[in-house]
Amino acid sequence: MRNFRDLEVWQSSVLFVKKIYIITSTFPKEEKYGLVSQINRCAVSIPSNIAEGCSRTSQKVFSRFLQISLGSAFELETQIEIAKEIGFVDVTLHLEIITELNVIQKRIQSLKKYVDSKV
């Protein structure tokens, strides 16, 4: 069993969740059960699936959880695009979020590639 707390990608994605929650708290109240909920759940899913995958004894299963985490990251990217298009996120903040999210996506992909090489 791996210690997920030692993984940089897990650490950075947990901090990213905090940032996302702060940002979505500024969205209109009527979005609480709509886009806010979707965005927050996707963000939480990223480090959660990394952690759950670390608990598995099989490299192949760990890789599958990394794939789920990556899928959540791409889903979140789409939702941030939507938030920008409907005016909930300005262009500057959008660029900051997407840039940070792209780094997390690349780290997940790199970790997955490493794990897959050990299968």
Number of C-alpha atoms within 10 A of each C-alpha: 9 13 9 18 13 9 15 13 21 21 13 16 25 18 11 20 20 13 13 19 17 11 16 20 12 11 16 11 11 9 13 13 9 10 18 23 14 15 23 17 15 23 26 20 22 30 27 20 21 26 21 14 25 22 15 15 11 14 18 17 17 23 24 17 22 27 19 18 26 24 16 22 24 17 16 22 21 14 17 20 18 14 19 17 13 9 11 17 20 12 13 9 12 17 15 10 18 16 12 13 20 14 14 21 22 13 18 24 17 13 16 21 13 13 17 14 10 9 10
